[in-house]
Amino acid sequence: MDSELRERVERAARTHALLNAVKYDSDADVGAVMGPLMGENPDFRPHADEIPGIVGGVVAEVNDLSAAEKRAELEDLAPEELAEIEADDEEDDHPLPDLPNVDEETGVVMRAAPNPNGPWHLGHARMPAVIGTYKERYDGRFICRFDDTDPETKRPDLDAYDAILDSIDYLGFDPDEVLRASDRVDTYYDHAHELIELGGAYTCSCPQGEFSDLKNAGEACPHREKDAATTREEFEAMVDGDYSAGEMVLRVRTDITHKNPALRDWVAFRMIDRPHPRPEAADYRCWPMLDFQSGVDDHLTGVTHIIRGIDLQDSAKRQRFVYDYFDWEYPEVIHWGHVQVDEYDVQLSTSTIKELIDDGELDGWDDPRAPTLASLQRRGIRGQAIVDAMIELGTSTSNVELSMSAVYANNRDLIDDGANRYFFVRDGVEKSLHGGPEAGHPPVHPEHEDRGRRDVPAGDAVLVEPADVPETGERVWLKGFGCVRHTDAGFEYVGDDITAVREEGVPVVHWAPVDGVPVRLRTRDGDVTGVAEPDFADVPVDDVVQFERVGFARVDGVARRATESRPEADGADSDETVAYFAHE
């Protein structure tokens, strides 16, 4: 391939890479570039073996650009195509479908109904993201109701109530009302009494296996026809705690021959011997099952639209029996598929994550390896980045996968402008420095000259990353400092003529003084140690920075020797600053 053709390939590949990145607001993909590139340029096809390598290099360069830089360059290269993308973006302002049958008088009322058996993992963010977005669109109401009426199988964690509310706040939403179902048990008892009077419920003492056999055969149990007075008396005994677990239940009378056995005379209340962990609810022993409790609460709180998993279709069908007895109108229901998340090895399961923490395999809910909202927040991921990525998944009944690259792309757009730049050298190689200025002066932020420049002292030696050490006799450009040649004696300063980079291809690398700030960078793949430039010691906790050529990170704790006024991070030595890696 001659140089002229190569330039054409690079130019066309760059345009398509920029189009791909800007259109999908993420990193460009080699495969997505290759298709249109080869389709639009038949004369490239004889060189099909060479072109993927060229495209790969171009895509890597484009992915190093900020979102603003990508859009600006695309405006120069392909303004018409950019205009089409922007027009499509305007049409897609509402990636979520309109809610069905919205009543202008009642408005929209939706609820998130978390079980507080632990803090939230990433999959939990989908519900508040969608509900909160619909609330804003329709000027509706967002209810957070803790469905905590199972003190045994999904035992509530007392710390989880506040942790979940903190996660909702992190995602950018403020519920209009917060309820705890365990505060409302007497309300469920009242409705059970009413249901009994309506002939819609009966008490049953059949052993579970015996009733299951009868139910599956479409046969009624011997208790089904007992009179309301007996049922009322036995239910009162349940409420008083006169029965033990498994001795008595209250069933909703449905259709014992229904084609779906799961809907036949389902359990509304059961006995649980283990006290609830909340003191306010510890005396109750007769507890409503979720379908009864949730159905009653949805009506009483005026919920108009319910979103639930496709696997919970039977819940709506069970609850409709209760609604029919009370002559209530059932809310609109939207079923969606499950969401999976790429990148993580840990299952999206509260119980699994809790086991890994208890076994010491994870440090806690905010361990960078954990697929939890606490972990992402500690890493410096903005809640809005997660919400935007969840909204893009829509409400399909099919299972969907959340790509963390989409979350990272969203977050990059949110934090890039405010993230000052610093040098951080991992596993640095020390090289003596001969000649040159006393310090380097790279910009605080390449797009904000008004923020000034940093002072990075050079001294008699510097640290560079092992992969950045050139062959003896070769040159590298120490960013903000100048060009050096690698000799047997170390690095020899050879000038600050930028043409060495622009025309001769001398690589630009980051560096740090030998006596810089020791840093421990916590990542999903384990801790990385290194040295940052001295100014990094002044960065406040919680600030997000960009370590040049490494990635974005949130400052978690600052060493005591740098300042006594800032907290020391968990697990940090007294002379280390700890940061959590966000993404590249």
N, C-alpha and C positions, 0 to 999 in steps of 0.2 A: 504494500500500500504506500503510495507516494505521499509527500507531505501535504500537498493540496487537498487530496481526498481525506486525509486524516483530519485536517482542519474542518472540512465540511461535516464529517462525522461528529467531531467534538461539538461544533456549533449546534447542529441539529439535536444531538443528544442532550445538550445543556437546556435547550428550549423545552424539550419534552420532559426533562427531569423537573424543571421549574413548574411547568404546567401540572405535572402529577403532584408535586409537593403542595402547591398553592391550592389546587382544586380540593384535595382531601385533607388539607391542613395537617400534614404529617410529613415524615421523611419520604423522599422519593424512593421508588422501588425499581430495581434494574429490570425485572420482568415486565413491569408496566410500561417502561420506556422502550424496550426492545420491539414490542409489537408495532406501535405506530411508526417508529423510526424505520424499520425495514419495510413496512407496508407503503410508506410514502416515498421511499427512495430505492427503487428497484436496482439501481446501479451499485448499491451497497452490498447486495446479496452475494456476489462472488467472493466477498471478504468476510463472510459470516463467521469464520473461525477467529478472526482478529477483533471484530467489533465488540463482543461482550466485554473484553478486557478494557477497551477504551471507555465504554459506557459505564463500567463499574467505577473507574477513576473519576469520571465526570459526576456521577451520582454522589460519590463520597464528598466531592468538593461542594456540591449544592447543599447537601445535608449539613454541612458545617456552617451554612449561612443562617442568620436569624430569619424569622418570618417576614420582618419588614424588608430585609435585604433581598429575600427571594421575590417578594412582590414588586419591589422597585426595579430589579433587573428584568423581570418578566415584562414589566411595563415598557421597557426599552426594546426588548427582543420581539415580543408578540402582543402589542397593545390590544388588538381586536379580540384575541383569545382570552386575555385577562378580563376584558369587558364582559364577555359571555359568562365567564366564571362568576363575576360579581353580580351579574343579572340573575344567574341561577341561585346565588347565595341569598339574594333578596326574596326570591320566590320560596326559598326553604327556611324562612324565618321561623316557621312553626314545624319542626321535624316531627312533633307528636301530632297524631290525628285529632280532629275535633272530638269532644266527648259526645256520645249519643244522647238525644232527648234531654237537652238542658232546658229546664223550666226557668223562665226569666223571673218568676215570682219567688221561687224557693232558692234559686241560685245553685251554686255548686258547693257541696260539702263532702270532703274526702278525709279518709283517716289512714294513718300508719298505725299498725297494731303489733308492735314488737313484743316478743317474749323476752323479759329481762333476765335470761339465764346466762348472760355474759355480754361484754362489749361487742360492738358491731364489727363484722368482717366486711370486706369490700363489697360483696354481693348485696349486703343490706342497704347500701347507699342508693340503690335503684329506686326503691319505693319513695323515700322522701324527695329524691330528685324529681321524679315525675309528678308526684302530688304537689310539691311546692311550685313547680312550673305551671301546672294547671291552675293552681290557686291564683297565681299572678295573672294568668291569661284571662280568667273569668272573674277576677276579684272575689274569689270564693273564700271558704274556710278550710283550714288545715287542722285536724285533730290528731293528737298523739295519744293513743290509748294503750296502756300496758296491759296485755292479756296475760295476767299473772295468777290465774286461778288453778294452776297445777303445781302444788307445792311438793310433788313427788317426782314425776317423770322428768319434767323440765323445771327443776327447782329454781326459783328466782335467786339471783345474786344481788345482794343489797347494794353493792357498788355499781351495778349495771344500770340502774335507773338514771342516775346522774350522768354516767358515762355515755349513755345513748342520747340523752338530751344535749350533751356537749357535742356529740357527733352531728346531730341535726343542726346545731348552731355553726359548727365547722363547715358544713355544706352550704351555709348561707340562709337558713330558713328559721323562722320563729313560729312555732305552733300557736294557733289561736286559743287552744284549750289542751290541757294535759290531764288525763284521767288514769287512775289505777283501778283495774277491775276488782282487785282485792278489797277496795274501799266500798264496793257496790253490791256485796253479796246479798244483803237484805233486799235490795231491789230485785235481784234474780229470784229470791224466795217468793216475793210478792207475785211475780209473774208466773212462777210455778203453781202457786195456789190458784191463780185465775185460770191457768191452763187445765188444772185438775177439774175445776168447776165446769169448764167448757167440754169436758169429756175427752180432752186431748192428751191425757197422761195417766199412767198407772204405775204403782210400785211393783217391783218384781224381785223375788229372792231366789230365782233360778241360778244354779251355778253357771258360770260363764260358758263352759263347754257344752252343758246341756242346752242352754238357750241357743247357742250357735248352731247346734244340730237341728233344733226345731226351726230356727229362722231360715237356714239353708234349705230346709224341706218345705218352706212356705206354710208351716203350721204354727198356730198360736200357742203361747205358753199358758199354763193353767191360771195365771194371775191376770190375764188380759181383760177379763170381763168383770173384775171386782168392782164394786160400786164406788162412787166418788167419796163417800164418807170414810170408807176403809182406807182408800188411797190417801185421803187427807190426813187421817190419823197416823198412818205409817210414815208419811212424808214428814210430819211434825216430829216423829220420833227420830228420823234421820237428822233433822235440823238440830234436835237436842243432843245429838251424839250418842244415841242409845244403841246404834249398830256399829260394828267394826267394818273395816275395809272388806269388800266382797260379799257382805251379808245382804245388802239391799241397794237397789238402784231405782231411780225414777225414769221411766221410759216415755218417749213421745209416741202416742198411738198413731201410726201411719197406715200403710197397706201391707199386711203381712204376706201378701202374695205378689208384691211389687216385683217387676222383672229384674230390678237391681237389688240384690240382697243387702247391700250396704245401706239402703234407705229404709229397711224394714224395722220398725219399732226401735229406733236408736236411743241410746242412753243420753239423758239430759243432766242427771245429777248422780254422783257416786260418793261413797264414803272414803276418806283418806285419813289414816291414823296419824301421819307425820304432820306436826304443826307447821304452819306457814312461817317463813323466816321473818316477815314483817310483824312486829309486836301488835300492830293494829288489827291484824288478821289471824293471829295465832290461835284464837279460840274456836275458829270454825273447823268443823270436820266434814260437813256436807258441802261438796263443791260442785259448781256447774261445769259441765263439759264445754269445750270451746265453742262448738256450733250453737249451743243454746245461749251462752253468755254473749258471744259476739253478735248473734242475731238480734238479741234484745237491745244491746247497746247501740247497734247501727240504727235501729228505729228511734230509740229515745234521743239520740244525739242528732237526728235529722240527716244522716248520711245519705247522699243522693247517688253517689257512684263509688263502686268498690273495684279495686284492682287486686287480683289474686292469681296465684299460679294455676296453670292449666291442670295440674294434678289435683287441684282442690275443687273441681267442678261439682263433686258430690256435696260439698258444704252448702252451696247455694240450694241444691235440691232438698237437702234435709231441712234447712232453715225455712224454706217455702211452706212446709207443713205447719210450722209454728205460726208463720205470718198469715196463713189461711185461717187458722183457728181464731187469731186476734183481728182478722180483717184488716191487716196492714198491707201497704203497697211495698213490694220488694224493690230495693235500689237497683239501678243499672249495674251490670257486672261486666268487667273487662278481664278476660283471662290472658295471661302471657306465659311464655316459656321461661325456662330457667336461664340464668346468666352464669357463664363460666368465665374465668379470667386466665389469660395466658401468663406465662413467665414464672408463676409460682409453683413450687413443688408441694406446698402445704395445701391440703384440701380446704375449700370454703365451708367450714363446719365449726360452729362455736365449740362443740364438745371436743372435736379433734384438736383444735388450737389449745383449748384448756388442758387437755391431756399432755400435749407437748410442753406446755409451760410447767405443769406439775412435775413432769419427768426431767426437767432441766434442759430439754433440747431447744427451747426458746427462752430468751431472757425475760420475756413479758409480752403483754399485748402490743407494745410499741417496738418490739424487736424488728429490725429492718427486714428480716426474712419472713415475717408474718404478713399474710394478706389482710391486714386490718386497717381500719381508718385511723386508729391511733398511730400505727406505724407510718402511714403515708403523711400524716400531719407532722410527725416528728422529723420526717425526711425533708420537709419543706414543700410538700405538694399542696397547692391551694385547693380548698374544697370546690371552688368553681370549676376547676379543671376536671374533677371527677364528675360533677353534675353534667357538664357539657358533653362528656363522653357517654354518660348513661343515657342522656336524652337522645343522642344519635342512634341508640339501639332500638328506639321506638317501643311499640307494645305488641310485637308479633307473638302469635301463639307458638312459634317455633323457638327452640332453644337458641340462644345467641351467645357470642363470645366477645367479651370486652378485651380489646387490645390495649395493653399498658402503654404501647407506643403512642396511642391516641391521647391517653391521659397526659403523657409526658410532653407531647406536642402542644396540647392546650396549656399546660403549666408553663412551658417555655415562653409562650406568648405573654403570659400574665406576669412573669417574674423577670424576664430578660432586661427590660428597660431599667428596673430598679436595682439589679444585681451588679454591684461593683466587682471589678476583676482583681484577682490576686494570683500570685505564683505559689504552687504547691508541688514540691518534688518528692516523688515516691521512691523509696529505697535508693536515695541519691548516691551518685558516684562523685567523689571530691576531685576536683581538678584545680591545680595551681593556676593563677591568673597573672599574666605578665603584660603590663601596659594597660592603656585605656583609661576611661574616666573613673572617678571614685564611686560612682553609683549609676544605676540605670534609672530611666525615667519613663516607664510605660504609662499609657493613659489609665485613669481610674475606670473609665468606660469609653470604648471606642466611638460611641455615637453621641457622647455628651462631653464636648470639650470644656464646658463650663465647670465640670467637676475637677478639672486639673489633672495633674500627673502624680504618680507615686514616686517615692524615693526608695530605691532598693539598693542598699550598699553592696559594693562588690568585694572590697577587701583584697586579700592575697589569694583567695581561693573561692570557688563557687561549687554548688552542687547541681548536677544535671541528672536526668533519668537515664538508666543504663542504655535504653534503646536509642537515646539521643546522642550518645558519644560517637563521633565520626571516626572513620579510619584515620590513622596517623597521616598527616599531610592534608587532610580534607578540612573544609571549613563548615562552621555553623554560625547562625546569627542568633546571639543571645538577645531576646526581645527586649527593646527599650535600652539596650546597652551598646550593641554593635557587633561587628563580625570578628570572629576569632578562628585561628587555625589550630588544629590539634597537633601538638608536637610531643617529642619524648619528655619535655619539661612540663607539659600541661597545655593550657590554652594561651595562645599568643594573640594579642589584640592586633588586628590588621586594618581597622578603619570603620567608618560609619557610612560608607557609600551604599545606599539602598539598592543600587543597580545590581549588586551581588545577589540580591534576592530576586529582583524582578526580571533580570535578564540572564543571570547565570544559574539560577535555580538553587541557590544556597538555602538549605532548610532553616526555618525559624523555629527555635525551641524556647521553652520557658526554663527558668533557673531560680536558684535561691542562694542567699549567703549561707555559709557554713554555720553561723551562729544565729540562724533564724528561729522561728517559733516551731517547737515540736508539735506535730498534729497527729491525732488518731482519727482516721476517716472510717466511719462505720458504714459498710455496704452490705448488700444482700449476699455477697460471696465471702464475707468475712471482713475483719478489720485490716486496714491498710495504714501503715505508719510512714511518716515523712516529715519534711520541713517546709514551712511556709515563710514568705517574706515578713519582715518585722511588723509592718503596718497591720497585718492580719490580727495582731494581738489586741488592737483597738476596736475590732468589730463587735458590736453588741450581740448578746445571746438572742436567738430567734431570727437574726438577719440571715437572708439567703444571699450567698455570693456565688460567683463563678470562678472556680479554679481553672485558669486558662489551660486548655488542651486536656483537661480532666473531666470537668462537668460542674453542675450546680450542686451546692450543698448548703445545709442549714447549720448555723453555729449552735451547738448544743450546750457547751460549757467552756468557760475560759479558765486557763490555768491561774492558780493563785499568784504565781510570780509575775504574771502580766498585770493583774489587778485584783485587789482584795474584795472589790465590791460586786463581783459577778460570781454566780454559783459554779461549783465544780461539778462536772458531769459524772453520772454514775459510772463507776468502773475506771475512771481516769486516774492516771498517776498525777501527782501534784504539779509536775512540770509539763503537762500535756494540755493542749486544747482539743476538744472533741467536736467533730462535725459529722453530720449524717448526710450521706450521699443521696441526692435526689435523682438525677439522671444526667445524661450528657447534654 
